[in-house]
């Protein structure tokens, strides 16, 4: 059986090497979509629709609201999980900004990948699959050095 190729930041136009909060959040957003049992191309389309609509920061997602998120997810053919994903994005973004301020602060607050995984999984709707996808590309120590936090 052929091994399934995993989609990474480069295929989505995400530059994690930049150390930018926006690029880190874009990867996190993609991971939230790819973490569902859905075809990679559908998750990619939904991600690209969110970015095209300017919904690629916690503030933009919160300002957009549930109806707008559902509309954009539907344009990306993410229809099977559109309602639950819109709710999850709003909840995760609200908690992220309230508890940590930024995703970089969350990442840099973790001692290591194991602690970061556990912190991510405390968010409602984020399980081990989503955390593993995120951690495949983000090492807390490397990210924080790159972002100028350590």
N, C-alpha and C positions, 0 to 999 in steps of 0.2 A: 504494500500500500504506500502511495506517495505521501510524503510529509506535507502537511498544509503550511503554506507560507504565511507568516504573520505580517500584518500591516504595521509599519513603524512610522515614526514622525516624518521621515523624509518623504514618504509616499503621500503624506497629507500636507506637505509644504510647511512643516513645523521645524523651526531652527532652535533646538534645545541648547546648542553650543553658544548661543547668544547670551545666555544667563538672564534673559528677559522674563519678567513675571508674566507678561502676556503670552509668550511662547510656552511657558510652563503650564499656564492655565489652559491653553489650547490643547496641549497633550492630555491634561486631566479630563477635559471635556470629551475628547475623542475616546479616552478610556472608559468613561461613563457610558458611552454609546456602544463601544465594542464589547463591553462586559455582559451585555444581554445575549441570549442565544439567538442571534440573527446573522444573516449573511454579511460578510465583511464589506462587500460592495454597497449594501444598503446602509450600513453604519457609516461608511465613508461618504456616501451621498448626503446623508443627514448632517454629518459633521460639516461638510462643505457648504450646505445650505445655511447652517447656523452662522458660520464665519461670513458668508456673503451678506447675510442680514445684519452683520455687526453684533451678533450675539455671542461674543467670544471673551467676555469678562463677567465676573459675578455681578457687577453693577448693571451691566446691560441686560443680563438674563433676568435679574430681579425687576428691572424697569419694564421689561417686555410683558411680563405676566403670563399666566397659564394659557390663555386663548391664543396669543401670538406664538408662543412656543409650539403648541400643537399644530398650528398652521404651518410653521416652518418645517417641523419634523415631517408632516404629511407631504410637503413638497419634495422632501428627500426620500419618500416612500417608506418611512419608518412608522408605518401605520399600525402595525401589530402592538407596538408598545408606546404609541404617541402620548396617551393620557398619563400613564404611569411615569413615563420618562419626563414629561413636562413637570409633573409634581415633584419628582426626585430632583431635577435640576434646580427648581426653586428652593426646596428644602436644603439641599447641599450648599447652595450659594449663600443662603441666609445664615446657616450655621457656620460656614467657613468665615464669612466676614465678621460675624458676631464674636466668634471664639478666637480667631487667629488674625483677622485683618486681611492677610494675604496668604496665598498658597505657599509662597516662599517662606513665610514665617512658620507655617505648619511643617514644611519639609525640614527647615533648619532647626526646628525645635526637637527633632528626632535624633537620638544618638546614633542610630543605625537603621538599616533597611527593615529589620524585624520590628522595631518600635514604630517606624513610619507605616508599615503595613497594618499594625494593630490600631494606630490612630486613624488611618483611613477607614478601617472597617467599623469604627465606632459611629460613622455617619450612617444614617438610615439609608438602606438601599445599596450600600457598597459592601460587597463581599470579597472573598479571597480571589476570585477571578479578576475582578476590576483592579484590586490592589496589585496583583501579580503583573498585570499588563502595564500598569503605571511604573512599577519598580523595575521592569525589564529595561527601562530607559533612564530612570532617575535614581541615582545613588545619592543619598542625603549629603554625605561629605563632599563629593565632587560638585554637586549642584551648588551648595552653599559657598564653596570657594569660587566657582564660576560667577555666582551672583554677587560676590563681594561681601558675604555675611560671615565668613570664618577665616 
